[in-house]
Amino acid sequence: MKVEERPPPPEPEAEEALAGIPWSQRLRSWGLQLLAPAISLLVAAVIGVLVILVVQRNWNDVTEVGSAMWNYGLFNRNSVAFILGRATPFIFGGLAVAIAFKAGLFNIGVEGQYAIGALAAGYVGYQVSAPTFIHLPLTILAGMAGGMLWAAVPALLKIYRGAHEVISTIMMNFVANAILLYLLSGALKDPNQQGSIAQQQTPPIKPSAQVGSMVPFFNSIGFNFRGSAPVTWFFVLAIVAAVLYSLTVRRTRFGFELRVLGTNPRAAEPSGIRSNAMIMKAMLLSGAIAGLVALQDVVGIDDRMKLDYIRGYGFTGIAIALLGRNSGLGIVAAALLFSFLDRASSGIGLNTGVPKEVTTIMGGVIILTIVIAYEVVRRMTARRQLREQHDRA
């Protein structure tokens, strides 16, 4: 009998797990949940210090790295704009992965899904002529449709042929990259490029399909960002998507059925939940959100689709979903943390003699330690609840 591998089942929602429990015990449980990420950050910082000492053998370099991360990562003139702008695709990537996780699926194909979504959005952006209130939503919907199309293939393979989504989504990433290279080097390549070296990119999208920058808004409330700071109104869309995701998962029938399927697939069918239909819906919704990952670059920053938009957002989204425990608020916080580390690495490279890859090491350590810490907290909580039930009996 074939046993199908699945990702770890999602944790029960906090309010459901704590229903009927006194407030003192609830606060203790929440404290343990907050302790896990705090410990992981502390361990990552300690290991980062040890790595610096091993490589540089000088305590002064440790203080220089800490100062560079703090001052350049947070208090540089454009750091906040960079962090918010960089966090935008991370949020979408984390949400796309989390939706699949909730259904007990492992969507590693976000990388290919957002590539096809960005290509579809770029095509509609320069090919269609319409007023902004039609053209911009149509471009965004085209990106979502591209991601859904690419997610539908592994979903169909899983439902009708039993193919594991981990393998099929990984393979679809390679196919997407090949399609991108073929089209951006041929049919969709911008023929009007200036200079001797032609870029693999589409023609520029029309102004009616472009998303505006948030820099004027931030500068109007006291910031002093440069005009080209990479933060657009897509950040607001990412926050709205996180809120809608949380409400959908926690407050709707679809979200309940999604969590039942992910937690106990054997109980789904007897409960009246059509497993295959839910798998298809979860993968399509995951693909639709994945289609938004690179749209900020396409319609908000460079105003065209480029081959180099394949930047690992999808794989980073897996780490963000795990770190955020598949919750909307957690994913936003994890995306901001990874964006900060990305910004801080630039400060380390510019202001110290320490390799900036130390932030990559810290990011990896955070992921490993947060997984371990949450599992320890889960076991401690389960053991305490079992002991309390035994005492009451």
N, C-alpha and C positions, 0 to 999 in steps of 0.2 A: 504494500500500500504506500503510495507516494505521499510524503508529508511536505506540504508547501511551506517554504520559509516566508516569514513575515517580519516586518520591523516591530520593535517593541510596541505593545499596545499603548495608546494614549492614556495619560493619567485621568482619573475622574475629575470633573470640575470641582473647584474648591467648595462652592456653596452646596453642591450635592453631597460631597464627601463629609462635610461638616454639619449637615442638617441634624438638628436635634442635639447638638453637643454644646455644653456650657461655654460661655464666652471666654473664660479663663483657658480652657483647653483649645479653643479656636485660636486665641492669641499665641499660645505656645506652638501650635502647629504652623501658623503663619511665620512665627519667628524662626522655626526650623527651615521652612522653605526659603526664607531670606538668607539664612546662614550658609546655605549651599553655594550661591553665587559669590557671597563675600569670601568664603574660604577659597574658592577657585581663583578669584582675582588675587588674593594674597599669595597663594602658591605660585601663580604665574609670575607675580612680581619677584618673588624670592628666586625662582629658577632663572628669570631674566637677569637678575643681579649676578647669580653664579656664572651664567654664560659670559657676561661681560668681564667678570674677573678672570675666567679661564682664558678668554681671548686676549684681553688687554693687560691683565695683571696690574691693575691700577684702580684704587678706590675713587680717584678723581674722575675717571671716566664714568663711574656709576652716577655720581652727582651731576655730571654734565648731561648724561642721557635723561635723567629724571627732570632736570631743568628744561631741556629741549622739548621733551614730551609735554610738559606742563605749559611752558610759555609759548612755544610755537604751535602746539596742538590745540590750545584753547584761546590764547590771547593774541595771536597774530591777527593782523587787520582782517584777513579774509577767512580765518579758520572756521568760524561758525558757518559761513556760507558754504565752504567746502564740505564740512561734515554733513550738513543737511542735504546738500546736493548728492554727495556720495551715498548717503544712507537711503536715498529714494529707490534705486534699483535693488538694494539689499532688502528693503522692506517687501517689495513685490516678490522677490525671489524666495524670501522666507515664508511668505503667505502661500505661495504656490506649492512649496514643499509641504507645508503644514496641513493644507487641505487634504493632500494624498495621505499623509501620516494619520490623520483622523480616521480615514477609512481603512487603515491597516495596509496601505500601499506605499511603495517606495519609489517616488518619481525622481529618477536621476536624470531625466530628459529635459529639465528646465532649460539647460544650456542650448539645446537644439530648438526648443519651442520658442524661446525669445528671439532666436536668430531668424526663424521663419516669420515670426510676428513683426519684427522690425523691418524685414524685407517687404512684407505686404503693406505695412504702414508707409514705408518710403515710396512704394510704387503708387499707392493711392494719393499720397501727398503731392507728387509732381505731375501725375497723369490727369487727375480730376480737376475740373474748374467749377467752383461753387462758392456761395457766401460762407463766411467763417462759421456761422452758427450751424451750417450743414457740413462743411468740409472738415472741420476739426473733429467733431464727433465721429464722422465717417472714417477718418484716418485712424482714430483710436480704436474703433470697432474692427477695422481691418487688421490691426495688430493683434487684437484679442482673437479674431477668427483664425489668423495664422497659427497662433499658439494652440487653439482648440483642434485645428486640423492635424497638427503634428502629434498632439496627445491622443487623438482618436485612434491612431494606428496601433500603438501598444495596448490600448484598452480593448480593442476588438480582438487582437491576438490573444489576450489573456482570457477573454470571455469565451471565445469560440474554439481556441486551440490550446488553451492552458499554458501559454508561454508566460514565463515569469517577467514581470514588469521591469525588474532591475536590468535584465539582459536586453530586452527589447528597447527600453528607453535609452540605454547607453549606445546601442547600435544606431538608433535614430539620430543621436547627436552627430555621429560621423557622416551620416547621409545628409543632414542639414548643412554641415560645413562644406561638403562637396557641392551641393546645389548652390550655396551662396557664392562659392568661388567661381563656379561655371557662369552664373547669371551676371555677377558683378564684373566679370571679365569679358562678357559678351553682350547679351541682349539688353541688359539693364545698365550698362556702363555709360557714364556721362560722356557724350562725344564732344563736348565743348570745353574741355579742360584746358587751362593755360599751362605753359611750361613744357619742358622736354620729357618729364616723367609723369605718365598718366596714373592716377590713383584708381583703385578698384572701388568705385562708389557710384551711386545713382546721381542723376541730375538733382539740383537743389529743389526742395519742396516749395510749394507756393506759400506766400505769406498768410493766406487764409487757412492753412493747415498747421501753422506754427503756434507753439505755446509760449507765452511771455515769461520773461525773467521776473523773479521776486525781488531783485536787488532794489528797484525803486521803492517797493513797499518797506523793506527793511531799513533803507536809508531814511525814509520818512519818519521812522520811529526811533531814530537815534544811532543807527549803525553807520559805518563808513566803508561799505564794501566797494571794491572797484566794479566798474560797469560790466566786466566780463566774468564776474564770479559765477561759478556753475551751479546756481540754484534757481529752479523754475517752479511754476505753480503745480508741477507734477508731484512735488513734495506734499502739497495739500491733498492731492488725489491719493497718494500712498497712505496718508493718515486716515482718510475717509475709508479706504479699502480695509485697513486694519480694524476700524470700528465696525464696519459692516460684517467683516469676517467673525468678529467676536459675538456680535448679536445673532448672526446666522447659526453659529455653532451652539450657542447656549440657549437661544430663545425660540428656535423654530423646530418644526417637526423634521425637516430635512436634516438639520444639525443633529437632532437626537438619533435619527436613523443612521447617520454617518458615524456617530460615536459608538452605537451598538455594533455596527458592522466591524469597526476597528477593534473594539474591545473583545467581542466574542462572536466571531463570524458564524459559529455553529448555532447560536441562538437567534441569528437574524432571520432566517427563513421561517422557523416555527412562530416567530413573532409577527409574521406578515410582511417582513421587509424583503423586497426582491433584490437579492444580492448583486446579480449581474447588472441590473438597472442602476443600482447605487454605485457600483464600480465605474460604470460608464459616466454617470453624472459627476462623480468625484474627479475622474481623470480629465473630463472636459472642462470643469470649473478650474482645476489646477492649471490646465493648459491656457485657459483664457487669462488668468492672472499672470502666468508666465509670459504671455505675449506683451504685457505692459512693461516688462523689466527694462528693455533698452529703448523704450519710446522717448524718454527724456533726452537721450542723446540725439535721436533722430529728428524729433519735432521741436526740441527746446534749446539745444546747444549748437550742434553743427548743421542742423536743418537739411540733412541728407542721410542716407544709409551708407555706412562704410563697412568694409570687411573687418576692420580691427575692432568692431564692437563686440566681438567674441572675447570677453574679458574675464571669464570665470565667475560671473554673477550667479549662475545656477548652482555651482558647487559651493560657493560661499553661502547661498541660501539654505543649503542643507545644514551647515554649521549653525546658522542663525536660528533656524527652526528648532534644532536640538537645544541650543542655548536658551531660547525663549520658551521652551516647554510647550510649543505649539499654541501659545496664547497670543492674542493680538498685541497686548501691552508688552509682553515679553519679547516678541519679535521686533517691535519698534525699538525697545531698549537695546537689544542685542545688535541691531543694525547700526544704531548710533555708536555703540562701543567699537564695532569693527571699523566704522568710518573714522572714528577718532584715532584708532591705532594706525590706520592708513595715513592719516594726516600727520600723526606723530612720527612715523617712519621718515617722512620727508624732512622734518625738523632735525631728526638724528643725523640723516645724511648730510644736511647743510651745515650743521653747527657743531658736530663732534667728529672724532676720528673713528667712531665705533660703526661697524657695518649696520645698516638700517634693517637688515633681515632679523635683527633681534626682536622686532615687533611681530614678525611672522612666527617666530618661536613662541612668543608669549601668547599669540592667538591660538596656536595649536595646543599649548598647555591649558589654556582656559577651557577649550572644548573638552579635552580629556578629563580634566579635574571636575568640570561641572557635571558631566555624565556620572562620574563616580560618586560625587557628593550627593546628587539627587537620588541615586540608588541607595546610598547609605541612609539618607533621610527617609526614603520610602520604607525601608526595612525597619528603621527605628520606630516610625509611626505605626506600622502594622503590628509590630511586637507590643507596643504600648497599648494599642486598641485591643489586642487579643488578651493582654493581661487584665485590662479593665473589665472586659466582658466576663473573664473568668472570675474576677472578684465579685462582680454583680451577681453571678450565678451562685 
